Amino acid sequence: MRNKFKSAGARQLSFNNLPIRYKLIVHFLLISILPSIGLGFLIHWTVDRVLDRQVTNNTLQLIGKVNDSLETYVENLQNMTFLIAFNPDVQRFLEPEAELNSVQGNVQEDDHYDIRKFLQGFTTLHSEVAGIMVVNSGGEYISNEMYARTSSDLTRESWYQEAVRNKGIFKIVGHPNERNVTNHVNYKNSEVVSAVRAILDPDTQQVKGVVLIDLKLRVIAETAQDVRLGKTGYLTVIDSSGELIYAPPDPYIEHIPLEWLNKDGSGTYSHQVDGRKLQFIYRVSPFTDWTTVGVFATEDSILEIREIRFYVVSFVFVVCLLGMTASFYLAHSISRPIGQLMSFMQKAQSGDLTIRYWGDRSDEIGLLGRRFNEMLLQINRLISLTERQERQKREAELSSLQAHIKPHFLYNTLDTIHWMARRKSALDIAEMAESLSKLFRIGLSKGNVIIPLSDEIEHIRSYLQIQHVRYQNKLDYVLMVDPEVQELSVLKLILQPIVENAIYHGIKERRGSGVIEVKANEQDGDLVMTIRDNGKGMTEEQLATLRRALEQVASSEDQPGAAKSPEGDRANLTAGAVGQDEEKKGYGILNVQARLRLTFGDKYGISLDSTLGEGTTVTVIHPLIRDNYNQNGVDRK
């Protein structure tokens, strides 16, 4: 079973691998030739059946007309027997006393003459009658054309006994067979058909005599031989016992068995006779009980079918020829431009991007060609852009390397100063140098955008320590970080600009010492960092202006490209957000707002509260970023 599936799959794959030209040829042949062949077979089958039915129906109609003619002749014979039976002279001839008178010689010859003249009238009016004989129960007979060969008793003849057995019912007994009756014309037994009827006494139902009539077979032959079935077909007539009544000279079959004929009264069948297939169509006459059979060779009945078959085959041949020609032409017209386009693509694949498709077709091939040209142009543009970006990248890497040399050299130098100050017990200088070194190190953070919250807090601590030494007793600070958020990660350098604002625009302008308080905890699924100072504060007008500026900062939806580069040109983000007097005061906080929104969305950012003379509170809403984070994107949990 598996091998079968494999072979079927292989055949399917082999067909799929064929060139499109061959596929199109096969497709066109299938949709043009196969329907034509199927139509030809359907027409042939339909015509064969229709003609067969028509031949059968027409033959049965002809047989029916022949049967009607035969029944007319036989009906005339029957009527003759009735007229003869009721004739007074015949009645006297049939009386028992007539026998005695005949024996005694009392019956007049002229009575016999009258009966003969009476019977001769029937043969004169009906030429199909070969002769009529009336035989009484004593064996005496009267006839116009017929006579007994010998003096033997005619009542013992088989035809006479047949008439007696039918008790007055008209009966056709067929061809004469060894009877003691002949005709003056000397008809052969095969040239006449005999019919009998017994004449009964109406009172005693005793047989008084029998009327015998011979019908000339010529009338049957004339009726049947005029009917031609096909080229050599003919009609034949057989009686109820299977005896042949009529057959033309040199028939296909001498004797038709009764078992071949159905009992339904009519039908058709075929049989192989002497190496030839014959078709038989028959109908039984209920009046004569004869069966008329049409016999013809099967090949004669399909001459019209052969002619129709010739036209159908010619039609299919022409359609196939035209279909194959059209298939090759259409396949070539469709596959040729595709092949040209493939050659262009192969040249482009080999590296020749200057190749172009030239054509004015407006179909799908032309559309593909134009798209191919556009693709090559776009590839050239992208290659140029890539080369330019690679050059810029190398230049940026060189600039970055040069830019990193100075901070690294600087905090390495500061670290050296720190240990030199400690060796000389200058602890304040050592602490300043250490704090400044940490500030540079965390600010670099190996180029990372997202850093641990602990590093961000350490960065703020170093910065506040430096500022605390600078301003001495004027600045104090408090750092309160919830232990549960220590392991979180945050966007780098988001607290330092806010703390710097708090120092320069709050604590520095206040009289006396000030305190900056930094808190970090988790609230409602977010990291909340609060920077509070008790500095100068802001007026309501200043607070409203700065809040509007915070809301107007470009979000990730306004500048989607900026979200990927929050370290870009931040001056553009804050331009126009505040006035010239407030620009220095709000630049750092607006920068942080822009970075938060560009990185995390408008849900996150800075909110601001301030009271003049009491201080300012800045709240930073930051997403929870736990262990998993990277520099290309943030994994929030």
TAPERA-V21864 format. One line per field, one symbol per residue. phi: phi as a letter, one per 40 degrees, with the letter a starting at -180 (. if undefined). A space follows every 50 residues. Layout:
phi: ???
This chain:
phi: .ccccccccccccccccccccccccccccccbcdcccccccccccccdcc cccccccccccccccccccccccccccccccccccccccccccccccccc ccccgccccccccccccccccccccbccccibbbbcccgcbbacbbaccb ccccccccccccccccfgccacbgccbfccbbbccgccdccbbcbbacbb cccbfcccibbbbbbccccccccccccbbgcbcabbbbcccgcccaaccf ccacbbcccccccchaiaabacbfgbcbbbbbacccccgcbcbcbacccc cbcccccccccccccccccccccccccccccccccccccccccccccccc hccccbcbibcbcccccccccccccccccccccccccccccccccccccc ccccccdccccccccccdccccccgcccccccccccccccccccffgccb bccccccccccccccccccccfccbbabbbbcdcbcccbbccfbcccccc dcccbbcccccgcbbbbbbaabafgbcbbbbbbbccgbcccccccccccc cccdccccbcccccbccccccccbcgcbcccccccbccccccdccccccb hccbibbbbabcgbhbbbbbcbccbcccaaccabccb
